[in-house]
Amino acid sequence: MKKKGKFYLLLGFFQVFIVAAVFLTTNGFISFVAAQGDPIDFYNSPTTMVLALSAALSVGMSVLGSAWALKTVGTAAISAMAEREGSIVIPFLAIAMSEALAVYGLIVGILLVFNIPAAA
């Protein structure tokens, strides 16, 4: 198997592991809290699972998109700076914008995690 294919396969397994960890962690905490007292129907609702999956997907997909953009823009920026040494501002801005994509995904993921219902 090629190195690139192996990398993408391992990256896919890592994403599946992260999503499974979010599901198991969320359901584990909810079942632990539900076993402590009164039955809580709201915390066992699909809302919790959907919010956890949305948080994992928002972070994962934005980081993958940012990595792809950084690979493409970074290669073009290096070649542009090799041809003209004075052109550093525009490639730097393009790299900063593609890095901001990952930060925005992380912010959305954090906001979604804080909206997951938790028993008080």
Rosetta silent file (secondary structure, phi, psi, omega in degrees, C-alpha in Angstrom):
SEQUENCE: MKKKGKFYLLLGFFQVFIVAAVFLTTNGFISFVAAQGDPIDFYNSPTTMVLALSAALSVGMSVLGSAWALKTVGTAAISAMAEREGSIVIPFLAIAMSEALAVYGLIVGILLVFNIPAAA
SCORE:     score description
SCORE:     0.000 S_00000001
   1 L     0.000  140.792  179.876    0.000    0.000    0.000 S_00000001
   2 L   -68.943  158.695 -179.201    1.274    3.468   -0.815 S_00000001
   3 H   -63.249  -39.217 -178.756    2.265    5.821    1.966 S_00000001
   4 H   -66.401  -42.838  178.427   -0.481    8.262    1.068 S_00000001
   5 H   -65.206  -38.636  178.292   -3.172    5.574    1.085 S_00000001
   6 H   -65.927  -39.919  178.136   -1.926    4.233    4.397 S_00000001
   7 H   -61.575  -46.319 -179.679   -1.987    7.735    5.871 S_00000001
   8 H   -66.819  -34.971  176.745   -5.599    8.309    4.787 S_00000001
   9 H   -64.871  -45.091  177.864   -6.618    4.887    6.093 S_00000001
  10 H   -65.934  -36.177  177.174   -5.062    5.628    9.497 S_00000001
  11 H   -64.650  -39.607  176.584   -6.661    9.079    9.486 S_00000001
  12 H   -64.678  -42.503  177.294  -10.064    7.490    8.844 S_00000001
  13 H   -62.863  -38.167  178.445   -9.565    5.004   11.688 S_00000001
  14 H   -64.544  -41.218  178.433   -8.592    7.870   13.969 S_00000001
  15 H   -64.156  -40.897  177.678  -11.779    9.781   13.083 S_00000001
  16 H   -63.374  -40.740  178.203  -13.896    6.683   13.772 S_00000001
  17 H   -62.541  -42.833 -179.632  -12.106    6.273   17.116 S_00000001
  18 H   -64.528  -44.344  179.216  -12.764    9.905   18.052 S_00000001
  19 H   -63.675  -42.261  178.567  -16.465    9.670   17.164 S_00000001
  20 H   -63.979  -39.515  179.030  -16.795    6.393   19.112 S_00000001
  21 H   -64.305  -39.084  178.578  -15.042    7.934   22.101 S_00000001
  22 H   -65.657  -43.818  179.235  -17.443   10.891   22.073 S_00000001
  23 H   -63.872  -47.736 -177.377  -20.467    8.576   21.898 S_00000001
  24 H   -66.992  -37.641  179.164  -19.213    6.234   24.608 S_00000001
  25 H   -67.435  -45.911 -179.874  -18.148    9.053   26.880 S_00000001
  26 H   -63.932  -48.414 -179.074  -21.435   10.914   26.517 S_00000001
  27 H   -68.191  -34.094  178.327  -23.585    7.817   26.956 S_00000001
  28 H   -64.761  -44.639  178.792  -21.409    6.563   29.814 S_00000001
  29 H   -66.732  -39.865 -178.308  -21.782    9.784   31.785 S_00000001
  30 H   -66.574  -43.697  179.829  -25.503    9.985   31.085 S_00000001
  31 H   -68.235  -33.209  176.664  -26.163    6.387   32.177 S_00000001
  32 H   -65.364  -43.382  179.835  -24.048    6.929   35.314 S_00000001
  33 H   -70.205  -38.270 -179.255  -26.033   10.039   36.233 S_00000001
  34 H   -67.113  -29.806 -179.979  -29.356    8.409   35.360 S_00000001
  35 L   -76.972  -12.765 -176.694  -28.555    5.453   37.656 S_00000001
  36 L   -78.305  -26.293 -174.382  -28.004    7.787   40.617 S_00000001
  37 L  -155.462 -131.934 -178.225  -31.569    8.920   41.088 S_00000001
  38 L   -65.342  150.335  176.394  -34.782    9.593   39.243 S_00000001
  39 L   -66.742  131.497 -178.055  -35.089    8.445   35.642 S_00000001
  40 L  -112.505  110.658 -177.925  -34.098   11.286   33.337 S_00000001
  41 L   -81.588  -34.010 -175.320  -35.665   11.035   29.915 S_00000001
  42 H   -66.435  -35.858 -176.402  -34.283   14.236   28.451 S_00000001
  43 H   -77.270  -17.034  175.940  -30.648   13.253   28.951 S_00000001
  44 H   -97.147    9.387 -177.954  -31.155    9.916   27.196 S_00000001
  45 L   -75.220  163.494  176.534  -32.771   11.590   24.194 S_00000001
  46 H   -65.388  -12.471  178.843  -31.231   11.572   20.723 S_00000001
  47 H   -59.411  -40.925 -179.284  -30.439   15.268   21.238 S_00000001
  48 H   -63.328  -45.811 -178.841  -27.348   14.368   23.236 S_00000001
  49 H   -66.912  -39.224 -179.241  -26.033   11.995   20.596 S_00000001
  50 H   -67.103  -40.468  178.434  -26.734   14.392   17.738 S_00000001
  51 H   -66.504  -40.102  178.740  -24.961   17.254   19.503 S_00000001
  52 H   -66.120  -43.137  177.992  -21.937   15.076   20.290 S_00000001
  53 H   -65.149  -39.359  178.525  -21.741   13.796   16.714 S_00000001
  54 H   -64.427  -39.298  178.362  -22.131   17.329   15.361 S_00000001
  55 H   -65.214  -44.136 -179.766  -19.306   18.578   17.561 S_00000001
  56 H   -65.082  -42.361 -179.444  -17.000   15.760   16.457 S_00000001
  57 H   -69.264  -37.151 -179.546  -17.844   16.234   12.794 S_00000001
  58 H   -65.516  -41.138  178.717  -17.472   20.016   12.898 S_00000001
  59 H   -70.797  -47.377 -176.558  -13.984   19.782   14.374 S_00000001
  60 H   -63.058  -47.614 -177.424  -12.897   16.823   12.241 S_00000001
  61 H   -70.322  -36.520  179.272  -14.147   18.075    8.905 S_00000001
  62 H   -69.358  -34.817  177.808  -12.919   21.633    9.413 S_00000001
  63 H   -69.871  -40.009  176.989   -9.449   20.387   10.340 S_00000001
  64 H   -64.640  -42.024  177.162   -9.352   18.098    7.293 S_00000001
  65 H   -64.691  -39.272  177.687  -10.498   20.942    5.039 S_00000001
  66 H   -66.309  -39.883  178.761   -7.945   23.264    6.554 S_00000001
  67 H   -63.887  -41.090  178.941   -5.174   20.695    6.074 S_00000001
  68 H   -64.934  -43.923  179.271   -6.106   20.242    2.427 S_00000001
  69 H   -65.522  -40.202  178.485   -6.197   24.005    1.883 S_00000001
  70 H   -64.585  -37.976  177.993   -2.867   24.469    3.673 S_00000001
  71 H   -62.788  -45.938 -177.413   -1.274   21.780    1.520 S_00000001
  72 H   -70.657  -50.226 -176.939   -2.487   23.408   -1.672 S_00000001
  73 H   -69.855  -37.023  179.598   -1.949   27.037   -0.697 S_00000001
  74 H   -63.928  -40.901  177.546    1.363   26.340    1.049 S_00000001
  75 H   -63.528  -44.247  179.327    2.808   24.695   -2.043 S_00000001
  76 H   -66.861  -35.798 -179.456    1.695   27.594   -4.218 S_00000001
  77 H   -67.427  -41.187  178.995    3.008   30.130   -1.689 S_00000001
  78 H   -64.492  -42.558  179.457    6.446   28.544   -1.588 S_00000001
  79 H   -68.728  -34.759  178.226    6.676   28.478   -5.370 S_00000001
  80 H   -67.947  -39.187  179.070    5.456   32.100   -5.624 S_00000001
  81 H   -72.946  -25.928  176.722    8.037   33.275   -3.105 S_00000001
  82 H   -71.401  -34.201  179.844   10.755   31.325   -4.943 S_00000001
  83 H   -76.999  -45.807  179.131    9.909   33.155   -8.178 S_00000001
  84 L  -127.733  116.345 -175.447    9.475   36.616   -6.650 S_00000001
  85 L   -72.186  -20.920 -178.587   11.062   37.283   -3.296 S_00000001
  86 L   -82.180  -10.763 -176.711    8.964   40.377   -2.622 S_00000001
  87 L   -93.220   83.647  178.990    5.625   38.568   -2.732 S_00000001
  88 L  -115.428  -22.185 -173.385    5.178   37.439    0.852 S_00000001
  89 H   -71.263  -50.621 -176.505    2.024   39.295    1.939 S_00000001
  90 H   -66.318  -45.150  175.160   -0.589   37.629   -0.277 S_00000001
  91 H   -62.634  -35.881  177.591    0.645   34.038    0.286 S_00000001
  92 H   -63.865  -41.926  178.021    0.841   34.716    4.024 S_00000001
  93 H   -65.194  -38.809  178.825   -2.769   35.960    4.054 S_00000001
  94 H   -65.601  -39.583  177.626   -3.951   32.921    2.094 S_00000001
  95 H   -67.707  -39.226  178.701   -2.254   30.581    4.562 S_00000001
  96 H   -65.056  -38.273  178.628   -3.718   32.502    7.512 S_00000001
  97 H   -67.021  -39.187  179.050   -7.226   32.270    6.046 S_00000001
  98 H   -72.338  -27.873  174.864   -6.973   28.526    5.535 S_00000001
  99 H   -72.626  -32.765  179.127   -5.687   28.118    9.112 S_00000001
 100 H   -64.605  -26.726  177.722   -8.628   30.159   10.379 S_00000001
 101 H   -59.008  -41.308  178.418  -10.960   27.511    8.936 S_00000001
 102 H   -67.547  -37.936  179.629   -9.738   25.016   11.559 S_00000001
 103 H   -66.482  -40.319  178.140  -10.152   27.564   14.339 S_00000001
 104 H   -63.628  -41.151  177.219  -13.737   28.294   13.285 S_00000001
 105 H   -63.035  -38.627  177.756  -14.546   24.581   13.306 S_00000001
 106 H   -65.478  -40.398  178.707  -13.055   24.260   16.780 S_00000001
 107 H   -63.899  -43.726  178.029  -15.139   27.183   18.038 S_00000001
 108 H   -63.297  -41.243  177.965  -18.324   25.635   16.623 S_00000001
 109 H   -62.140  -41.969  178.434  -17.401   22.288   18.199 S_00000001
 110 H   -64.735  -41.823  177.977  -16.854   23.919   21.599 S_00000001
 111 H   -62.983  -38.674  178.421  -20.178   25.723   21.370 S_00000001
 112 H   -68.919  -38.131  179.367  -21.932   22.459   20.513 S_00000001
 113 H   -65.184  -38.170  178.918  -20.275   20.593   23.380 S_00000001
 114 H   -71.027  -15.477  177.495  -21.418   23.220   25.873 S_00000001
 115 L   -92.410   -1.273  176.404  -25.005   22.783   24.616 S_00000001
 116 L   -69.241  127.595 -177.479  -25.050   19.053   25.387 S_00000001
 117 L   -66.438  137.691  177.822  -27.582   18.565   28.197 S_00000001
 118 L  -132.380  143.441  179.351  -26.090   17.475   31.495 S_00000001
 119 L   -72.412  137.540 -178.546  -27.816   16.531   34.689 S_00000001
 120 L   -93.047    0.000    0.000  -27.387   19.074   37.443 S_00000001
